[in-house]
Each structure stands twice: as C-alpha cells, then as structure tokens.
Amino acid sequence: MFPNRVASLQFSGIRKLFEAAPPGAINLGLGEPDMQPPKEMIEAFKDALDRGMNKYGPSAGIPELRKAIAENLKSYRRDVLVENIIITAGATEGMRIACDTILGKGDEALIPNPGFIIYGPDVTLAGGTPVEYSLSQENSFWPDPDEIQELVTPNTKAIVINSPSNPTGAVFPEHVVKAICDIASDRDLYILSDEVYHSFVYEGKHVSFARFHDDTIIVNSFSKSLATTGWRIGYVATSKEIVEQLAKVQYYTLACPPTATQHAVLAGMKIRKRFRESMLSEFRTRRDLMMRKLSEIPSFRTPPVDGAFYVFPRYSQETSSDEFAQRLLKAGVICAPGSAFGTRGEGHLRFSYANSQENIERGLEIVSEVAETL
C-alpha cells in the first residue's frame, strides 16, 4: 500500500488534455512563452559546456548567480544579500522544498482556490493540511483579508500567495498585499509567495510581499521571464536561517541545481531588461487581442487582466468546464478547464495567450463557434 499523501494525488487535468490533443490543435492552454531565450544565454550555455562546467556545484547554487539575483531583489528590500538566495530546479522544486522546510504533520497552510495545481499537493506531501481561501471574479480575483483572518487557526503555519496569478491573471494591489502581511505578522505566519509572473504586469506594478513581511519566502523562476521553461532554473529568496535549512532539504532532493545552466542564466541577468521589455510589449498586444475576441462571445464574461498571460472567463453554458474543454479539444483548440484549479474554478476556462496573434485569433473563432453549439 502507498501512503495516503501519495495515493490521494491526482494527475493534472491540464496534462491529460495536452496529451489527448489532436495533431495541429491550436494550443491556448500551455503556460509557456512561445519565443526562444536570448541568444546571449544560448551562447553562454554552450560556452559553459565547452569550459567544463559539467560537474556538481554548491547545493545553494553558484555564488555569482545568487549575488546577481540578490542585487535585482534590492528593488523590494535593500537588505537582500547572497545569503538570502538559493538556486532551485525551477519554481516547482522551489515550492516543494519550501513546503518541506517550513511545514510538518499537523500544520495548516492557506492556499488559493482557484489556484495553481501544485500548492495543495505540495502542502500534503510535506505532511501538512491545505486549507482553501476563495478568489472570486466579483472581487477581481483578489484575496479577501477578512476571510483569510477567519481561516487562521492555531495550526496555521503559512499563507500561499500567487500574484500575478495563474490561472486568473490578477495582480494584487498594494493595499491587499499590506493587509495580508499585517495578518501574517500578527499571527506569526510565513508567507509563501509565488512570484513567477512578476515580469508580466501590464497595468500598475508588481508588489512583492517581501516588502512588508520579513518571514516571506519568495519562489521565482526564469522559465517565463527568460523563456527557459525546459532549463528548470529558479530560486527561493528568504531569510538566511531559512535558506540554510532549504539547502539541506535541496541536497537530499536534488544535490545541486544544474551547473552549466546557472552560468547561462547569469548571462541572461545582464540583458533581462531589454528582453523583458520586448516580451511585455508583445504579450500586452496579445492580451488585448484575446480580451477583444472573448468579449465578442455573448456567453463569456471576462474581468480585466493585469498580469501573467492567462484569462479566466466565466461562461453561462450549463456544462462542466471539463466537458467544455473536451468539446473545444475535439474542435482543435487546447485550453484548461477551470476545475483543474480548484472547485471555485468550475464554470470557467483558462486560455493562455503565450501563442502567436494569428493562432489566438483563429483559436478564439473556434471557441466562439463551439460556444454557440452548447
């Protein structure tokens, strides 16, 4: 028999759709930028391999990259140092070892519903209990601090936060961020902040929880911001004491992050601003196109989207989101059913605009045709 914390895990409903997609289907489901990494990074990767950077490195990552990340994070907090950073195999591993480090049996962690699919399983695998707080379209998909306050118990250890949000595209304003930080400070809680989409903010600005709460654990990645999803490089930024514990957990999980890849990302850090501006301009145009096309579907209601590269419309058809997504799949469009992100995602579909403008236009025309038949 397998332990319940493992046996109870479900395969991602998103992955099932991708694997069942017919040839030539338009992919509006995958959260992966469709461009390549900057050429400077690719050349740096090749150079690192040629220079023999193919051996084990430090468990916490190479100091040069940790220092570059720390300097970048000084825009949030001036006290960030190399000792506050650990390099991980993407944000997925970062979130996993963060949960293993701060949670144990009997601990509770508040997680968003709808929210990214790994949060609940990560808490469970760490021996903790996930407790859901709601994100609603009526409240711009922002957390309600009053609800979070009510959900905190003596067993609560952490609040998991994701802004800009996957799947909703919401960016939490500063007053919401500060209110949640105040709760965490008053109740002596960690904030586990997934900031993977921090580079994708189209209106307003990204506000890091680390600005207002010392016990914030930032989980981030270069997968989206530098278009390196397959490279599996990210980082966790938090207090020196937590980093020391994370490094131990990472050693027994991964040994160390990939050495050559870290040198390539270090080269990317030097030109990230130029690359980000180019990506942001293109993705803003795609977002506007997708919002316009969705607004032309009478049965869809889509709130404004300020960040990430997803929209999460609510539909009025009396069918499950899984069935709706399956109908779209048969018609040649991949999207994600809202139910994949939690019970409160039912009645929604998630579309990604990490695809060409041409494919977005053609794909949403098919979505409109299928919506009319339901």
C-alpha atoms as one frame of an Amber mdcrd trajectory, in Angstrom:
protein
   0.000   0.000   0.000   1.123   3.524  -0.769   0.794   6.225   1.896  -2.392
   8.265   1.535  -0.485  11.518   0.960   0.816   9.956  -2.276  -2.112   7.728
  -3.256  -4.544  10.643  -2.951  -2.668  12.743  -5.523  -4.341  13.175  -8.890
  -2.691  13.661 -12.258  -3.156  17.160 -13.643  -6.320  17.580 -15.719  -4.368
  20.058 -17.830  -1.762  17.468 -18.794  -4.451  14.981 -19.772  -5.854  17.444
 -22.298  -2.437  18.213 -23.769  -1.687  14.537 -24.229  -5.072  13.891 -25.875
  -4.808  16.835 -28.282  -5.216  16.023 -31.990  -2.374  16.910 -34.383  -2.430
  20.541 -35.413  -4.553  21.689 -32.467  -4.133  25.360 -31.527  -2.608  25.467
 -28.073  -4.219  28.146 -25.920  -3.665  26.085 -22.808   0.064  25.894 -22.179
   1.711  28.421 -19.838   4.912  28.611 -21.841   6.256  31.591 -23.811   6.487
  30.676 -27.489   9.754  32.548 -28.099  13.313  31.320 -27.569  15.723  32.518
 -24.847  18.024  35.434 -25.726  20.894  34.385 -27.991  23.355  35.612 -25.364
  22.075  32.964 -22.979  22.263  30.177 -25.527  25.847  31.119 -26.381  26.716
  31.308 -22.677  25.233  27.834 -22.201  27.386  26.415 -24.993  30.438  28.209
 -23.643  29.846  26.848 -20.131  29.709  23.305 -21.513  32.904  23.863 -23.503
  34.644  25.252 -20.408  33.846  22.103 -18.444  31.014  23.423 -16.273  29.568
  19.922 -16.190  30.233  18.885 -12.600  28.456  19.197  -9.271  28.164  22.664
  -7.789  27.129  24.087  -4.415  23.736  22.886  -3.121  22.574  26.502  -2.831
  23.797  27.394  -6.331  26.811  29.215  -7.727  27.628  32.404  -5.771  27.771
  34.593  -8.892  24.148  33.920  -9.813  22.945  34.199  -6.227  24.650  37.593
  -5.974  23.079  38.812  -9.247  19.611  37.789  -8.036  20.170  39.468  -4.674
  21.122  42.721  -6.415  17.984  42.534  -8.535  15.773  41.974  -5.466  17.089
  45.102  -3.778  14.267  46.916  -5.556  11.999  45.170  -3.000  14.310  45.185
   0.015  17.692  46.839   0.353  18.882  44.236   2.861  18.888  41.306   0.392
  22.270  39.539   0.264  23.681  36.451  -1.427  22.944  34.506   1.776  19.228
  35.124   1.217  19.141  33.225  -2.109  19.096  29.547  -3.031  19.009  28.420
  -6.678  16.477  25.684  -7.458  15.430  23.468 -10.352  12.628  25.833 -11.294
   9.892  27.300  -9.119   8.244  23.865  -8.916  11.143  22.440  -6.935  11.448
  25.690  -5.028   7.862  25.489  -3.813   8.265  21.821  -2.976  11.359  22.205
  -0.787   9.947  25.369   0.810   6.887  23.409   1.963   9.093  20.558   3.179
  11.208  23.026   5.135   8.516  25.013   6.946   5.612  22.538   7.260   5.168
  19.347   9.235   2.478  16.988  10.415  -0.498  18.874  11.810   0.455  22.202
  10.244  -2.022  24.037   8.037  -1.281  26.246   5.046  -3.833  28.518   3.407
  -3.929  28.093  -0.386  -5.935  29.903  -3.101  -8.989  28.411  -4.819  -8.797
  28.719  -7.778  -5.031  28.460  -7.719  -2.114  26.761  -9.384  -2.363  22.986
  -9.176   0.820  22.256  -7.165   0.026  24.164  -3.962  -2.308  21.661  -2.318
  -0.214  18.579  -3.188   2.991  20.299  -2.016   1.419  21.026   1.361   0.078
  17.474   1.594   3.383  15.865   0.636   5.088  17.901   3.348   2.703  16.343
   5.874   0.551  19.443   6.258  -3.098  20.184   5.558  -4.127  22.622   2.803
  -6.959  24.996   3.760  -8.522  26.888   0.865  -9.347  30.584   0.694 -11.523
  31.850  -2.147 -10.747  34.040  -5.124 -13.869  35.311  -6.888 -14.467  37.145
 -10.126 -16.726  39.573  -8.223 -13.702  40.592  -6.126 -11.322  40.870  -9.124
  -9.831  37.506  -8.059  -8.093  39.240  -5.142  -7.875  37.518  -1.742 -10.246
  38.800   0.932  -8.153  39.630   4.023 -11.208  39.202   6.272 -11.727  35.653
   5.014  -8.048  34.840   5.483  -8.190  36.207   9.028 -11.136  33.933   9.803
  -9.386  30.856   8.374  -6.276  31.232  10.530  -6.180  28.731  13.407  -3.503
  27.823  15.977  -2.346  25.186  13.464  -1.868  27.645  10.596   1.785  27.975
   9.635   1.769  29.693   6.228  -0.250  31.549   3.603   0.443  30.618  -0.023
   0.049  33.599  -2.362   0.405  33.961  -6.134   0.486  37.411  -7.764   0.391
  37.884 -10.721  -1.926  34.919 -10.636  -2.177  31.674 -12.529  -4.941  30.986
 -13.625  -6.698  34.350 -13.265  -4.145  36.940 -14.426  -4.973  39.082 -11.375
  -2.332  41.395  -9.878  -2.889  42.129  -6.199  -2.814  45.864  -5.336  -0.628
  47.200  -2.563  -3.449  47.618  -0.033  -4.358  43.919  -0.336  -0.710  42.888
  -0.056  -0.211  45.004   3.065  -3.417  43.740   4.694  -2.329  40.112   4.269
   1.165  40.924   5.513  -0.363  42.502   8.619  -2.287  39.280   9.322   0.859
  37.192   8.824   2.857  39.446  11.148   0.168  39.464  13.846  -0.250  35.670
  13.761   3.458  34.831  13.250   2.940  33.154   9.858   5.135  32.564   6.854
   4.034  33.959   3.512   4.982  31.608   0.681   4.845  33.940  -2.313   4.883
  32.507  -5.848   6.135  35.430  -7.958   6.920  33.548 -11.176   4.965  36.060
 -13.294   6.444  39.193 -11.722   7.813  40.311 -15.111   4.369  40.224 -16.730
   2.462  43.215 -15.364   0.682  45.375 -17.940  -1.073  47.943 -15.749   0.060
  49.020 -12.315   3.075  47.324 -10.754   4.124  44.107  -9.091   4.162  44.457
  -5.304   6.221  41.806  -3.534   5.040  40.579  -0.137   8.696  40.680   0.932
   8.445  44.473   1.090   6.148  44.324   4.111   6.756  40.986   5.832  10.119
  39.630   6.994   9.056  35.978   7.011   8.201  35.969   3.304   9.577  33.157
   1.156   9.699  34.298  -2.476   9.571  31.483  -5.026  10.532  32.532  -8.529
  11.783  31.167 -11.829  13.479  32.168 -15.068  11.164  29.880 -17.056   8.729
  32.644 -18.003  10.802  35.832 -17.751  13.654  34.489 -19.921  11.652  31.884
 -21.912  13.629  28.949 -20.493  10.904  26.587 -19.310  12.919  23.495 -20.262
  16.044  24.644 -18.432  14.454  24.222 -14.986  16.174  27.055 -13.128  14.593
  29.221 -10.457  15.276  30.469  -6.963  13.933  30.987  -3.472  14.636  34.226
  -1.619  14.095  34.432   2.125  15.918  34.818   5.427  19.420  33.432   5.867
  18.162  30.999   8.521  15.539  29.503   6.196  17.989  29.329   3.274  20.353
  27.264   5.428  17.554  24.767   6.067  16.416  24.837   2.422  19.937  23.970
   1.297  19.835  20.819   3.433  16.476  19.754   2.000  17.702  20.529  -1.514
  20.797  18.386  -1.031  18.677  15.335  -0.251  16.231  16.168  -3.053  18.423
  17.349  -5.907  22.037  17.512  -4.662  22.549  20.774  -6.566  20.982  22.799
  -9.389  22.442  22.297 -12.908  25.823  23.996 -13.132  26.105  24.991 -16.808
  22.527  26.262 -16.860  23.248  28.610 -13.978  26.088  30.225 -15.933  23.742
  30.703 -18.894  21.103  32.337 -16.699  23.787  34.585 -15.229  24.406  35.903
 -18.753  20.663  36.405 -19.134  20.519  38.522 -15.991  22.679  41.105 -17.764
  20.242  41.638 -20.646  16.967  40.753 -18.911  15.589  44.302 -19.021  15.796
  44.531 -22.834  14.335  41.044 -23.277  11.561  41.721 -20.759  10.500  44.949
 -22.475  10.263  43.172 -25.817   8.242  40.294 -24.363   5.972  42.597 -22.392
   5.101  44.662 -25.457   4.179  41.574 -27.478   2.225  39.936 -24.662   0.282
  43.145 -23.974  -0.802  43.178 -27.628  -1.826  39.521 -27.404  -3.746  40.126
 -24.198  -5.685  42.975 -25.777  -6.483  40.795 -28.797  -7.675  37.913 -26.631
  -9.806  40.180 -24.433 -11.426  41.712 -27.523 -12.178  38.339 -29.091 -13.589
  36.940 -25.840 -15.809  39.995 -25.400 -17.460  39.072 -28.708 -18.696  35.745
 -27.249 -22.061  36.591 -25.612 -21.946  33.759 -23.066 -18.490  34.702 -21.722
 -17.702  37.226 -19.002 -14.032  38.097 -18.620 -12.759  40.523 -15.953  -9.805
  42.816 -16.699  -6.437  41.055 -16.752  -3.422  42.992 -15.481  -0.686  40.340
 -15.380   0.698  36.896 -16.240  -0.514  35.584 -19.642  -3.841  33.985 -18.860
  -7.513  34.921 -18.999 -10.122  33.099 -16.931 -13.565  33.833 -18.377 -16.771
  32.617 -16.787 -19.294  31.081 -19.167 -23.065  30.705 -18.881 -23.496  27.339
 -20.623 -24.856  24.591 -18.371 -21.965  22.189 -18.810 -18.894  21.324 -16.793
 -15.619  23.040 -17.586 -14.057  19.652 -18.312 -16.768  18.823 -20.850 -16.480
  22.293 -22.392 -12.702  21.903 -22.701 -13.159  18.439 -24.239 -15.570  19.846
 -26.849 -13.043  22.546 -27.711 -10.292  19.933 -27.922 -12.280  17.923 -30.474
 -12.735  21.126 -32.472  -8.972  21.740 -32.463  -8.318  24.147 -29.549  -6.495
  23.281 -26.338  -7.469  25.144 -23.170  -7.561  24.273 -19.473 -10.810  23.538
 -17.618 -11.343  25.832 -14.658 -11.974  22.840 -12.400  -8.291  21.875 -12.755
  -7.507  24.832 -10.479  -9.982  24.032  -7.711 -13.693  23.787  -7.073 -14.177
  27.553  -7.455 -12.724  27.305 -10.957 -15.748  25.391 -12.161 -17.739  27.399
 -14.694 -14.529  28.963 -16.040 -11.984  28.149 -18.743  -8.349  29.205 -18.747
  -6.849  30.453 -22.003  -3.171  31.301 -22.411  -2.015  33.974 -24.834   1.524
  32.605 -24.951   0.931  31.901 -28.627   1.016  33.911 -31.845  -1.593  36.572
 -32.589  -2.667  34.556 -35.614  -3.275  31.435 -33.517  -5.088  33.415 -30.824
  -7.440  34.866 -33.433  -8.093  31.553 -35.179  -8.403  29.641 -31.914 -10.936
  32.003 -30.378 -13.042  31.933 -33.534 -13.326  28.181 -32.983 -14.150  28.771
 -29.311 -16.941  31.121 -30.351 -18.358  28.558 -32.776 -18.318  25.791 -30.158
 -19.864  28.078 -27.525 -22.808  28.727 -29.854 -23.493  24.998 -30.159 -23.729
  24.430 -26.394
